[in-house]
Every structure is written in structure tokens, then in C-alpha cells.
């Protein structure tokens, strides 16, 4: 999907202090398709093709990066796609769902209650679909995410940091990193206490399990919650560094990096690789003009 080398951006505003910060700009892979989603989906698509399935089916909300990425990736791979969307069909579709449809995804809306009964939904659709879990959680997703570090020519970072939803991306980074490196996941869900266990379940090399830290302090009230303090920070960061972030994942990730540096979570001279996992398309849910970039 991308022919340019992925940019690694040095960040050097005053809050970085004596910590060397670099950002892997997966957001630049595609304006709508989240960088990490693209990696997580690769092997699911390959498996679907190998098993002779022509349609990938998966789940998501109205602003889901995962749904639109699945729609796009399937089109590129010559597969059909079906999206099960949480909530009744609205009068006007979100830009995300419009994009997903434009990429050829068929959408089926289900009530919030029904949405959580995933097995029943799957059974109702029958055998010809290849189901991918919400957010691409699973071993194959982890294996795909492990490929993210192949983009980094000189991986000499003491820490690799990413935002976490399902933790699949973090698991891939743990799997692909060296023994002396430490991975840090910033969860964007409130009270997601099972996340570390869910990550460990995907890290197949047992000697690499637990070689990461999950930080729970930067969800800003919960999934997709974006208080004014977060939006202000995202605009500040943009002015300071030219780095655009999204309200669900990467704005919170970068805030966490800044705050953890201030709290001396890292040691002087540490070198951080911050994974910008994309997600910028979700900012379209905000009223126009909220952010100074888009
Ligand atoms: C989905 C997503 C994540 C979370 O990835 P997980 O592998 O589910 O933890 C992070 N950042 C962005 C931009 C995403 O779209």
C-alpha cells in the first residue's frame, strides 16, 4: 500500500527534557486507513484467501478505524467485506461508514444489546464468511503487528510505546522487540484491568511475556472521551511539533509520553520510539474547527 519509506520524526519540544523521542509515522501510510490496522489485518486476509473464503466479516462502531481499514484492505486484496455496526442505522451515516461503503463494505446495523452477542451474529450469517474479531484481536493480528518494527532501519530504542485498544499491536511489538527493550502500552479504555493478560495471551514466545508495562492513567474518562484538556493538548502539540494526533488513541498516547517524562518514568538518555498508529480519520466526528489541523 505504501511505496515511500515511513518517516521517523524526531520530537524535541522542551517537555522531552533529556529523553530522546522519535515517532514512527504510521499515520502517513494512508489518510483514512490506520497504520496499525493495516498491519494487523494482513494475515487474516491471507488466511481468508487460503481457505477459499471470499468475504471478510467483522465488527465496529460508527467511527471505527478497524471497519474502514478492513473495507479498504479487503478491496486491495480482492475480497468482499461485511461490517456489523453497533447501534441502529442513523439517519445520516458517519464519514467513516460512508468511506467503508465506498470501499465496497456491506454494512449491517445491529442494536447495542445484540452487538455483544457476537457468536449468535456469526451463526446467523453462516459458513461462507471469514470472521475477524473486533479490533483484529488475535494471534494473526499480533503477527501482523510484529511487522511494524521491520519499518525501523535502526532499532536501538530503549522503549517502544503505543496506544492500546485490544492490545494486539502492543503484543506484536513485544514479540518483535529485543530482550533489552521495554514496551509500554497506554490504554485508552477505562478500567481495562484484563489488558495485560490479554496481551500475554498473544505473545507466543513465553520468555517475552510480561516484558511490557500497561499504563492505565491516560484514558481521559474512557474510550473516545475527549475533554477540552485533551483537545487543547492536541492543538498545542501540533503547534510545537507539527504532529497531528487523533482524539481516541494517539492524542492520549502523546499526552502520556509528556506526562511520564515529567514524572521521571524514564531515565536520562533513554531513547523512545513512539508508534503513531494513525486514526486521524476519526477526528471527523468533531465539529469543524475544533482542531487546528485535520
Ligand atoms: C485500533 C487502534 C489502536 C489500538 O490497537 P490495538 O491493537 O487494538 O491495541 C491504536 N491506535 C489507533 C489509531 C487505532 O486505530
py3Dmol code that shows the C-alpha trace and the ligand (Angstrom):
import py3Dmol

protein = """\
ATOM      1  CA  UNK A   1       0.000   0.000   0.000  1.00  0.00           C
ATOM      2  CA  UNK A   2       2.875   2.386   0.635  1.00  0.00           C
ATOM      3  CA  UNK A   3       5.911   2.947  -1.565  1.00  0.00           C
ATOM      4  CA  UNK A   4       7.604   5.714   0.423  1.00  0.00           C
ATOM      5  CA  UNK A   5       9.750   4.793   3.406  1.00  0.00           C
ATOM      6  CA  UNK A   6       7.837   5.553   6.579  1.00  0.00           C
ATOM      7  CA  UNK A   7       9.084   8.705   8.250  1.00  0.00           C
ATOM      8  CA  UNK A   8      10.550   8.655  11.735  1.00  0.00           C
ATOM      9  CA  UNK A   9      10.094  12.124  13.224  1.00  0.00           C
ATOM     10  CA  UNK A  10      12.293  13.459  15.984  1.00  0.00           C
ATOM     11  CA  UNK A  11      10.325  15.328  18.634  1.00  0.00           C
ATOM     12  CA  UNK A  12      12.224  17.914  20.571  1.00  0.00           C
ATOM     13  CA  UNK A  13       9.958  20.358  22.405  1.00  0.00           C
ATOM     14  CA  UNK A  14      11.099  21.390  25.902  1.00  0.00           C
ATOM     15  CA  UNK A  15       8.954  18.737  27.634  1.00  0.00           C
ATOM     16  CA  UNK A  16      11.129  15.991  26.138  1.00  0.00           C
ATOM     17  CA  UNK A  17      13.907  17.143  28.500  1.00  0.00           C
ATOM     18  CA  UNK A  18      16.787  14.647  28.391  1.00  0.00           C
ATOM     19  CA  UNK A  19      14.732  11.876  26.783  1.00  0.00           C
ATOM     20  CA  UNK A  20      15.261  11.201  23.072  1.00  0.00           C
ATOM     21  CA  UNK A  21      11.829  10.954  21.428  1.00  0.00           C
ATOM     22  CA  UNK A  22      11.095   9.717  17.919  1.00  0.00           C
ATOM     23  CA  UNK A  23       7.731   8.997  16.323  1.00  0.00           C
ATOM     24  CA  UNK A  24       7.102   6.284  13.759  1.00  0.00           C
ATOM     25  CA  UNK A  25       4.571   7.969  11.486  1.00  0.00           C
ATOM     26  CA  UNK A  26       2.299   5.074  10.514  1.00  0.00           C
ATOM     27  CA  UNK A  27      -0.399   7.724  10.097  1.00  0.00           C
ATOM     28  CA  UNK A  28       1.320   8.700   6.865  1.00  0.00           C
ATOM     29  CA  UNK A  29       0.654   5.318   5.271  1.00  0.00           C
ATOM     30  CA  UNK A  30      -2.878   6.385   4.355  1.00  0.00           C
ATOM     31  CA  UNK A  31      -5.180   9.295   5.329  1.00  0.00           C
ATOM     32  CA  UNK A  32      -8.127   7.066   6.240  1.00  0.00           C
ATOM     33  CA  UNK A  33      -6.693   3.616   6.924  1.00  0.00           C
ATOM     34  CA  UNK A  34      -4.955   3.428  10.320  1.00  0.00           C
ATOM     35  CA  UNK A  35      -1.368   2.309  10.080  1.00  0.00           C
ATOM     36  CA  UNK A  36      -1.558  -0.350  12.740  1.00  0.00           C
ATOM     37  CA  UNK A  37      -4.817  -1.769  11.371  1.00  0.00           C
ATOM     38  CA  UNK A  38      -3.200  -2.347   8.029  1.00  0.00           C
ATOM     39  CA  UNK A  39      -0.530  -4.484   9.697  1.00  0.00           C
ATOM     40  CA  UNK A  40      -2.957  -6.348  11.940  1.00  0.00           C
ATOM     41  CA  UNK A  41      -5.181  -7.358   9.020  1.00  0.00           C
ATOM     42  CA  UNK A  42      -2.535  -8.749   6.666  1.00  0.00           C
ATOM     43  CA  UNK A  43      -2.526 -12.372   7.813  1.00  0.00           C
ATOM     44  CA  UNK A  44      -6.275 -12.567   8.357  1.00  0.00           C
ATOM     45  CA  UNK A  45      -6.689 -11.607   4.716  1.00  0.00           C
ATOM     46  CA  UNK A  46      -4.126 -14.168   3.646  1.00  0.00           C
ATOM     47  CA  UNK A  47      -5.866 -16.865   5.722  1.00  0.00           C
ATOM     48  CA  UNK A  48      -9.256 -15.993   4.236  1.00  0.00           C
ATOM     49  CA  UNK A  49      -7.864 -16.316   0.736  1.00  0.00           C
ATOM     50  CA  UNK A  50      -6.045 -19.556   1.541  1.00  0.00           C
ATOM     51  CA  UNK A  51      -9.236 -21.058   2.932  1.00  0.00           C
ATOM     52  CA  UNK A  52     -11.214 -20.051  -0.138  1.00  0.00           C
ATOM     53  CA  UNK A  53     -13.419 -17.532   1.691  1.00  0.00           C
ATOM     54  CA  UNK A  54     -14.383 -14.578  -0.454  1.00  0.00           C
ATOM     55  CA  UNK A  55     -15.796 -12.320   2.280  1.00  0.00           C
ATOM     56  CA  UNK A  56     -14.272 -10.972   5.490  1.00  0.00           C
ATOM     57  CA  UNK A  57     -16.749 -10.036   8.203  1.00  0.00           C
ATOM     58  CA  UNK A  58     -16.022  -8.013  11.302  1.00  0.00           C
ATOM     59  CA  UNK A  59     -17.457  -5.641  13.913  1.00  0.00           C
ATOM     60  CA  UNK A  60     -17.161  -1.980  14.860  1.00  0.00           C
ATOM     61  CA  UNK A  61     -18.775   1.315  15.810  1.00  0.00           C
ATOM     62  CA  UNK A  62     -19.773   4.255  13.639  1.00  0.00           C
ATOM     63  CA  UNK A  63     -16.296   5.849  13.788  1.00  0.00           C
ATOM     64  CA  UNK A  64     -14.326   2.614  13.792  1.00  0.00           C
ATOM     65  CA  UNK A  65     -10.809   2.749  12.345  1.00  0.00           C
ATOM     66  CA  UNK A  66     -10.947  -1.027  12.178  1.00  0.00           C
ATOM     67  CA  UNK A  67     -14.052  -1.166   9.972  1.00  0.00           C
ATOM     68  CA  UNK A  68     -12.832   1.319   7.408  1.00  0.00           C
ATOM     69  CA  UNK A  69      -9.364  -0.264   7.356  1.00  0.00           C
ATOM     70  CA  UNK A  70     -10.918  -3.690   6.816  1.00  0.00           C
ATOM     71  CA  UNK A  71     -13.043  -2.343   3.970  1.00  0.00           C
ATOM     72  CA  UNK A  72     -10.019  -0.811   2.283  1.00  0.00           C
ATOM     73  CA  UNK A  73      -7.677  -3.764   2.853  1.00  0.00           C
ATOM     74  CA  UNK A  74     -10.267  -6.193   1.501  1.00  0.00           C
ATOM     75  CA  UNK A  75     -10.746  -4.155  -1.619  1.00  0.00           C
ATOM     76  CA  UNK A  76      -6.968  -4.116  -2.158  1.00  0.00           C
ATOM     77  CA  UNK A  77      -6.846  -7.890  -1.633  1.00  0.00           C
ATOM     78  CA  UNK A  78      -9.780  -8.601  -3.948  1.00  0.00           C
ATOM     79  CA  UNK A  79     -12.015  -9.790  -1.102  1.00  0.00           C
ATOM     80  CA  UNK A  80     -15.522  -8.689  -0.177  1.00  0.00           C
ATOM     81  CA  UNK A  81     -16.232  -7.248   3.238  1.00  0.00           C
ATOM     82  CA  UNK A  82     -19.140  -7.157   5.653  1.00  0.00           C
ATOM     83  CA  UNK A  83     -19.249  -4.782   8.621  1.00  0.00           C
ATOM     84  CA  UNK A  84     -21.515  -5.404  11.613  1.00  0.00           C
ATOM     85  CA  UNK A  85     -22.103  -1.933  13.047  1.00  0.00           C
ATOM     86  CA  UNK A  86     -23.040  -1.274  16.662  1.00  0.00           C
ATOM     87  CA  UNK A  87     -26.367   0.573  17.035  1.00  0.00           C
ATOM     88  CA  UNK A  88     -29.393   1.146  14.836  1.00  0.00           C
ATOM     89  CA  UNK A  89     -28.819   2.730  11.429  1.00  0.00           C
ATOM     90  CA  UNK A  90     -28.690   6.528  11.837  1.00  0.00           C
ATOM     91  CA  UNK A  91     -30.436   8.963   9.534  1.00  0.00           C
ATOM     92  CA  UNK A  92     -27.047  10.150   8.274  1.00  0.00           C
ATOM     93  CA  UNK A  93     -24.051   7.835   8.104  1.00  0.00           C
ATOM     94  CA  UNK A  94     -20.740   8.914   9.669  1.00  0.00           C
ATOM     95  CA  UNK A  95     -17.906   9.809   7.271  1.00  0.00           C
ATOM     96  CA  UNK A  96     -16.195   6.615   8.443  1.00  0.00           C
ATOM     97  CA  UNK A  97     -19.102   4.408   7.412  1.00  0.00           C
ATOM     98  CA  UNK A  98     -19.517   6.308   4.150  1.00  0.00           C
ATOM     99  CA  UNK A  99     -15.866   5.618   3.391  1.00  0.00           C
ATOM    100  CA  UNK A 100     -16.243   1.970   4.328  1.00  0.00           C
ATOM    101  CA  UNK A 101     -19.180   1.675   1.924  1.00  0.00           C
ATOM    102  CA  UNK A 102     -17.236   3.493  -0.776  1.00  0.00           C
ATOM    103  CA  UNK A 103     -14.537   0.841  -0.365  1.00  0.00           C
ATOM    104  CA  UNK A 104     -17.213  -1.758  -1.006  1.00  0.00           C
ATOM    105  CA  UNK A 105     -18.160  -2.859   2.513  1.00  0.00           C
ATOM    106  CA  UNK A 106     -21.685  -4.060   3.111  1.00  0.00           C
ATOM    107  CA  UNK A 107     -22.994  -2.694   6.415  1.00  0.00           C
ATOM    108  CA  UNK A 108     -25.446  -4.376   8.743  1.00  0.00           C
ATOM    109  CA  UNK A 109     -26.634  -2.416  11.788  1.00  0.00           C
ATOM    110  CA  UNK A 110     -27.481  -4.270  14.974  1.00  0.00           C
ATOM    111  CA  UNK A 111     -28.764  -2.981  18.317  1.00  0.00           C
ATOM    112  CA  UNK A 112     -26.239  -2.390  21.086  1.00  0.00           C
ATOM    113  CA  UNK A 113     -27.555  -5.393  23.011  1.00  0.00           C
ATOM    114  CA  UNK A 114     -27.392  -7.708  20.044  1.00  0.00           C
ATOM    115  CA  UNK A 115     -23.934  -6.402  19.079  1.00  0.00           C
ATOM    116  CA  UNK A 116     -22.451  -8.021  22.173  1.00  0.00           C
ATOM    117  CA  UNK A 117     -23.874 -11.433  21.244  1.00  0.00           C
ATOM    118  CA  UNK A 118     -21.109 -11.994  18.716  1.00  0.00           C
ATOM    119  CA  UNK A 119     -21.415 -15.760  18.434  1.00  0.00           C
ATOM    120  CA  UNK A 120     -25.117 -15.574  17.658  1.00  0.00           C
ATOM    121  CA  UNK A 121     -24.496 -12.963  14.991  1.00  0.00           C
ATOM    122  CA  UNK A 122     -21.791 -15.109  13.423  1.00  0.00           C
ATOM    123  CA  UNK A 123     -24.007 -18.206  13.435  1.00  0.00           C
ATOM    124  CA  UNK A 124     -26.800 -16.214  11.832  1.00  0.00           C
ATOM    125  CA  UNK A 125     -24.603 -15.402   8.846  1.00  0.00           C
ATOM    126  CA  UNK A 126     -23.460 -18.935   8.108  1.00  0.00           C
ATOM    127  CA  UNK A 127     -20.272 -20.544   6.926  1.00  0.00           C
ATOM    128  CA  UNK A 128     -19.149 -18.518   3.944  1.00  0.00           C
ATOM    129  CA  UNK A 129     -17.767 -15.631   5.982  1.00  0.00           C
ATOM    130  CA  UNK A 130     -14.282 -15.335   7.427  1.00  0.00           C
ATOM    131  CA  UNK A 131     -14.750 -13.603  10.785  1.00  0.00           C
ATOM    132  CA  UNK A 132     -12.189 -11.234  12.229  1.00  0.00           C
ATOM    133  CA  UNK A 133     -12.685 -10.223  15.865  1.00  0.00           C
ATOM    134  CA  UNK A 134     -13.416  -6.625  16.756  1.00  0.00           C
ATOM    135  CA  UNK A 135     -10.210  -4.592  16.521  1.00  0.00           C
ATOM    136  CA  UNK A 136      -8.407  -7.529  14.884  1.00  0.00           C
ATOM    137  CA  UNK A 137      -7.557  -9.123  18.246  1.00  0.00           C
ATOM    138  CA  UNK A 138      -5.811 -12.480  17.869  1.00  0.00           C
ATOM    139  CA  UNK A 139      -2.550 -14.275  17.138  1.00  0.00           C
ATOM    140  CA  UNK A 140      -2.639 -13.468  13.424  1.00  0.00           C
ATOM    141  CA  UNK A 141      -3.234  -9.819  14.256  1.00  0.00           C
ATOM    142  CA  UNK A 142      -0.263  -9.876  16.628  1.00  0.00           C
ATOM    143  CA  UNK A 143       1.919 -11.475  13.944  1.00  0.00           C
ATOM    144  CA  UNK A 144       0.945  -8.752  11.519  1.00  0.00           C
ATOM    145  CA  UNK A 145       1.640  -6.019  14.061  1.00  0.00           C
ATOM    146  CA  UNK A 146       5.071  -7.502  14.733  1.00  0.00           C
ATOM    147  CA  UNK A 147       5.918  -6.407  11.186  1.00  0.00           C
ATOM    148  CA  UNK A 148       5.682  -2.761  12.235  1.00  0.00           C
ATOM    149  CA  UNK A 149       9.215  -2.858  13.583  1.00  0.00           C
ATOM    150  CA  UNK A 150      10.519  -4.028  10.192  1.00  0.00           C
ATOM    151  CA  UNK A 151       9.989  -0.422   9.091  1.00  0.00           C
ATOM    152  CA  UNK A 152      12.579   0.837  11.548  1.00  0.00           C
ATOM    153  CA  UNK A 153      16.057   0.769   9.998  1.00  0.00           C
ATOM    154  CA  UNK A 154      17.987   1.130  13.236  1.00  0.00           C
ATOM    155  CA  UNK A 155      16.033  -0.241  16.160  1.00  0.00           C
ATOM    156  CA  UNK A 156      18.182   0.921  19.055  1.00  0.00           C
ATOM    157  CA  UNK A 157      15.399   2.288  21.229  1.00  0.00           C
ATOM    158  CA  UNK A 158      15.262   1.586  24.950  1.00  0.00           C
ATOM    159  CA  UNK A 159      11.452   1.867  24.928  1.00  0.00           C
ATOM    160  CA  UNK A 160       8.722   1.330  22.357  1.00  0.00           C
ATOM    161  CA  UNK A 161       5.423   2.991  23.220  1.00  0.00           C
ATOM    162  CA  UNK A 162       1.976   2.635  21.695  1.00  0.00           C
ATOM    163  CA  UNK A 163      -1.696   3.258  22.410  1.00  0.00           C
ATOM    164  CA  UNK A 164      -3.787   0.194  23.264  1.00  0.00           C
ATOM    165  CA  UNK A 165      -7.322  -0.831  22.469  1.00  0.00           C
ATOM    166  CA  UNK A 166      -7.324  -4.626  22.276  1.00  0.00           C
ATOM    167  CA  UNK A 167      -3.557  -4.801  22.948  1.00  0.00           C
ATOM    168  CA  UNK A 168      -2.858  -6.707  19.723  1.00  0.00           C
ATOM    169  CA  UNK A 169      -0.446  -4.050  18.479  1.00  0.00           C
ATOM    170  CA  UNK A 170       1.396  -3.996  21.806  1.00  0.00           C
ATOM    171  CA  UNK A 171       1.674  -7.802  21.717  1.00  0.00           C
ATOM    172  CA  UNK A 172       3.203  -7.610  18.230  1.00  0.00           C
ATOM    173  CA  UNK A 173       5.731  -5.022  19.366  1.00  0.00           C
ATOM    174  CA  UNK A 174       6.672  -7.127  22.397  1.00  0.00           C
ATOM    175  CA  UNK A 175       7.058 -10.165  20.164  1.00  0.00           C
ATOM    176  CA  UNK A 176       9.255  -8.302  17.656  1.00  0.00           C
ATOM    177  CA  UNK A 177      11.412  -6.360  20.100  1.00  0.00           C
ATOM    178  CA  UNK A 178      14.741  -7.425  21.542  1.00  0.00           C
ATOM    179  CA  UNK A 179      15.252  -8.747  25.066  1.00  0.00           C
ATOM    180  CA  UNK A 180      16.837  -5.483  26.232  1.00  0.00           C
ATOM    181  CA  UNK A 181      13.975  -3.329  25.020  1.00  0.00           C
ATOM    182  CA  UNK A 182      10.884  -2.478  27.020  1.00  0.00           C
ATOM    183  CA  UNK A 183       7.427  -1.880  25.563  1.00  0.00           C
ATOM    184  CA  UNK A 184       4.874   0.435  27.129  1.00  0.00           C
ATOM    185  CA  UNK A 185       1.146   0.419  26.304  1.00  0.00           C
ATOM    186  CA  UNK A 186      -1.139   3.341  27.062  1.00  0.00           C
ATOM    187  CA  UNK A 187      -4.673   2.012  27.330  1.00  0.00           C
ATOM    188  CA  UNK A 188      -7.490   4.256  26.133  1.00  0.00           C
ATOM    189  CA  UNK A 189     -10.178   2.194  27.872  1.00  0.00           C
ATOM    190  CA  UNK A 190     -11.191   2.933  31.426  1.00  0.00           C
ATOM    191  CA  UNK A 191     -10.673   0.107  33.906  1.00  0.00           C
ATOM    192  CA  UNK A 192      -9.332  -2.349  31.321  1.00  0.00           C
ATOM    193  CA  UNK A 193      -7.621  -4.373  34.047  1.00  0.00           C
ATOM    194  CA  UNK A 194      -7.508  -7.575  31.983  1.00  0.00           C
ATOM    195  CA  UNK A 195      -5.402  -5.951  29.234  1.00  0.00           C
ATOM    196  CA  UNK A 196      -2.003  -7.240  30.377  1.00  0.00           C
ATOM    197  CA  UNK A 197      -3.356 -10.806  30.469  1.00  0.00           C
ATOM    198  CA  UNK A 198      -4.893 -10.342  27.017  1.00  0.00           C
ATOM    199  CA  UNK A 199      -1.543  -9.155  25.675  1.00  0.00           C
ATOM    200  CA  UNK A 200       0.313 -12.079  27.268  1.00  0.00           C
ATOM    201  CA  UNK A 201      -2.157 -14.481  25.671  1.00  0.00           C
ATOM    202  CA  UNK A 202      -0.926 -13.308  22.255  1.00  0.00           C
ATOM    203  CA  UNK A 203       2.812 -13.226  22.989  1.00  0.00           C
ATOM    204  CA  UNK A 204       3.718 -16.711  21.851  1.00  0.00           C
ATOM    205  CA  UNK A 205       7.376 -16.576  22.911  1.00  0.00           C
ATOM    206  CA  UNK A 206       6.885 -17.180  26.615  1.00  0.00           C
ATOM    207  CA  UNK A 207      10.227 -15.627  27.560  1.00  0.00           C
ATOM    208  CA  UNK A 208       8.900 -12.353  26.165  1.00  0.00           C
ATOM    209  CA  UNK A 209       5.668 -12.357  28.155  1.00  0.00           C
ATOM    210  CA  UNK A 210       5.435  -9.609  30.769  1.00  0.00           C
ATOM    211  CA  UNK A 211       8.242  -7.641  29.110  1.00  0.00           C
ATOM    212  CA  UNK A 212       5.953  -4.661  28.901  1.00  0.00           C
ATOM    213  CA  UNK A 213       4.103  -2.202  31.091  1.00  0.00           C
ATOM    214  CA  UNK A 214       0.483  -1.183  30.692  1.00  0.00           C
ATOM    215  CA  UNK A 215      -0.289   2.319  31.927  1.00  0.00           C
ATOM    216  CA  UNK A 216      -3.920   2.958  32.888  1.00  0.00           C
ATOM    217  CA  UNK A 217      -3.823   6.668  33.759  1.00  0.00           C
ATOM    218  CA  UNK A 218      -4.448   8.343  30.420  1.00  0.00           C
ATOM    219  CA  UNK A 219      -7.905   7.295  29.189  1.00  0.00           C
ATOM    220  CA  UNK A 220      -9.295  10.832  29.778  1.00  0.00           C
ATOM    221  CA  UNK A 221     -12.577   9.451  31.097  1.00  0.00           C
ATOM    222  CA  UNK A 222     -12.917   6.460  28.799  1.00  0.00           C
ATOM    223  CA  UNK A 223     -12.975   5.248  25.229  1.00  0.00           C
ATOM    224  CA  UNK A 224     -13.419   8.123  22.732  1.00  0.00           C
ATOM    225  CA  UNK A 225     -13.957  10.631  25.562  1.00  0.00           C
ATOM    226  CA  UNK A 226     -12.239  13.868  24.613  1.00  0.00           C
ATOM    227  CA  UNK A 227     -12.464  16.590  27.244  1.00  0.00           C
ATOM    228  CA  UNK A 228     -11.294  20.132  26.329  1.00  0.00           C
ATOM    229  CA  UNK A 229      -7.962  19.475  28.075  1.00  0.00           C
ATOM    230  CA  UNK A 230      -7.183  16.736  25.536  1.00  0.00           C
ATOM    231  CA  UNK A 231      -8.199  18.833  22.530  1.00  0.00           C
ATOM    232  CA  UNK A 232      -6.092  21.734  23.810  1.00  0.00           C
ATOM    233  CA  UNK A 233      -3.129  19.421  24.192  1.00  0.00           C
ATOM    234  CA  UNK A 234      -3.549  18.102  20.655  1.00  0.00           C
ATOM    235  CA  UNK A 235      -3.546  21.649  19.284  1.00  0.00           C
ATOM    236  CA  UNK A 236      -0.508  22.562  21.423  1.00  0.00           C
ATOM    237  CA  UNK A 237       1.365  19.507  20.209  1.00  0.00           C
ATOM    238  CA  UNK A 238       0.531  20.373  16.617  1.00  0.00           C
ATOM    239  CA  UNK A 239       1.884  23.898  17.079  1.00  0.00           C
ATOM    240  CA  UNK A 240       5.018  22.666  18.856  1.00  0.00           C
ATOM    241  CA  UNK A 241       5.931  19.797  16.539  1.00  0.00           C
ATOM    242  CA  UNK A 242       3.634  19.622  13.503  1.00  0.00           C
ATOM    243  CA  UNK A 243       2.453  16.219  14.672  1.00  0.00           C
ATOM    244  CA  UNK A 244      -1.269  15.585  14.100  1.00  0.00           C
ATOM    245  CA  UNK A 245      -2.949  13.184  16.534  1.00  0.00           C
ATOM    246  CA  UNK A 246      -6.411  11.670  16.952  1.00  0.00           C
ATOM    247  CA  UNK A 247      -8.847  12.007  19.856  1.00  0.00           C
ATOM    248  CA  UNK A 248      -9.239   8.288  20.574  1.00  0.00           C
ATOM    249  CA  UNK A 249      -5.696   6.947  20.636  1.00  0.00           C
ATOM    250  CA  UNK A 250      -2.671   8.982  19.689  1.00  0.00           C
ATOM    251  CA  UNK A 251      -3.602  12.287  21.373  1.00  0.00           C
ATOM    252  CA  UNK A 252      -3.780  10.362  24.647  1.00  0.00           C
ATOM    253  CA  UNK A 253      -0.591   8.460  23.833  1.00  0.00           C
ATOM    254  CA  UNK A 254       1.438  11.623  23.290  1.00  0.00           C
ATOM    255  CA  UNK A 255      -0.037  13.235  26.398  1.00  0.00           C
ATOM    256  CA  UNK A 256       1.037  10.168  28.346  1.00  0.00           C
ATOM    257  CA  UNK A 257       4.569  10.394  26.958  1.00  0.00           C
ATOM    258  CA  UNK A 258       4.849  14.011  28.006  1.00  0.00           C
ATOM    259  CA  UNK A 259       3.423  13.329  31.454  1.00  0.00           C
ATOM    260  CA  UNK A 260       5.511  10.195  32.065  1.00  0.00           C
ATOM    261  CA  UNK A 261       8.679  12.123  31.158  1.00  0.00           C
ATOM    262  CA  UNK A 262       7.671  14.804  33.646  1.00  0.00           C
ATOM    263  CA  UNK A 263       7.060  12.139  36.303  1.00  0.00           C
ATOM    264  CA  UNK A 264      10.508  10.631  35.596  1.00  0.00           C
ATOM    265  CA  UNK A 265       9.147   7.316  34.433  1.00  0.00           C
ATOM    266  CA  UNK A 266      12.145   7.161  32.064  1.00  0.00           C
ATOM    267  CA  UNK A 267      15.844   7.511  32.802  1.00  0.00           C
ATOM    268  CA  UNK A 268      18.026  10.255  31.408  1.00  0.00           C
ATOM    269  CA  UNK A 269      19.308   9.229  27.982  1.00  0.00           C
ATOM    270  CA  UNK A 270      16.508   6.746  27.284  1.00  0.00           C
ATOM    271  CA  UNK A 271      15.509   6.590  23.650  1.00  0.00           C
ATOM    272  CA  UNK A 272      11.800   6.283  22.884  1.00  0.00           C
ATOM    273  CA  UNK A 273      10.107   5.033  19.758  1.00  0.00           C
ATOM    274  CA  UNK A 274       6.526   6.302  19.850  1.00  0.00           C
ATOM    275  CA  UNK A 275       4.201   4.458  17.468  1.00  0.00           C
ATOM    276  CA  UNK A 276       1.802   6.837  15.743  1.00  0.00           C
ATOM    277  CA  UNK A 277      -0.814   4.276  14.848  1.00  0.00           C
ATOM    278  CA  UNK A 278      -2.923   6.645  12.723  1.00  0.00           C
ATOM    279  CA  UNK A 279      -6.639   7.026  13.383  1.00  0.00           C
ATOM    280  CA  UNK A 280      -6.802  10.624  12.183  1.00  0.00           C
ATOM    281  CA  UNK A 281      -9.973   9.939  10.204  1.00  0.00           C
ATOM    282  CA  UNK A 282     -11.879   9.669  13.498  1.00  0.00           C
ATOM    283  CA  UNK A 283     -11.302  13.371  14.140  1.00  0.00           C
ATOM    284  CA  UNK A 284     -14.019  13.985  11.575  1.00  0.00           C
ATOM    285  CA  UNK A 285     -16.519  13.256  14.356  1.00  0.00           C
ATOM    286  CA  UNK A 286     -15.614  16.656  15.899  1.00  0.00           C
ATOM    287  CA  UNK A 287     -17.319  19.941  14.986  1.00  0.00           C
ATOM    288  CA  UNK A 288     -15.345  21.681  12.273  1.00  0.00           C
ATOM    289  CA  UNK A 289     -12.628  23.997  13.593  1.00  0.00           C
ATOM    290  CA  UNK A 290     -12.143  22.145  16.903  1.00  0.00           C
ATOM    291  CA  UNK A 291      -8.645  21.175  15.839  1.00  0.00           C
ATOM    292  CA  UNK A 292      -6.131  23.403  14.118  1.00  0.00           C
ATOM    293  CA  UNK A 293      -5.237  20.549  11.793  1.00  0.00           C
ATOM    294  CA  UNK A 294      -7.253  17.766  10.237  1.00  0.00           C
TER     295      UNK A 294
END
"""
ligand_1 = """\
15
LIG
C -7.134 0.351 16.749
C -6.158 1.398 17.072
C -5.264 1.259 18.155
C -5.325 0.104 19.106
O -4.754 -1.058 18.595
P -4.868 -2.427 19.382
O -4.033 -3.335 18.597
O -6.338 -2.834 19.338
O -4.437 -2.229 20.763
C -4.330 2.260 18.354
N -4.285 3.343 17.563
C -5.132 3.527 16.545
C -5.049 4.764 15.745
C -6.095 2.560 16.251
O -6.945 2.762 15.241
"""
view = py3Dmol.view(width=600, height=400)
view.addModel(protein, "pdb")
view.setStyle({"model": 0}, {"cartoon": {"style": "trace"}})
view.addModel(ligand_1, "xyz")
view.setStyle({"model": 1}, {"stick": {}})
view.zoomTo()
view.show()
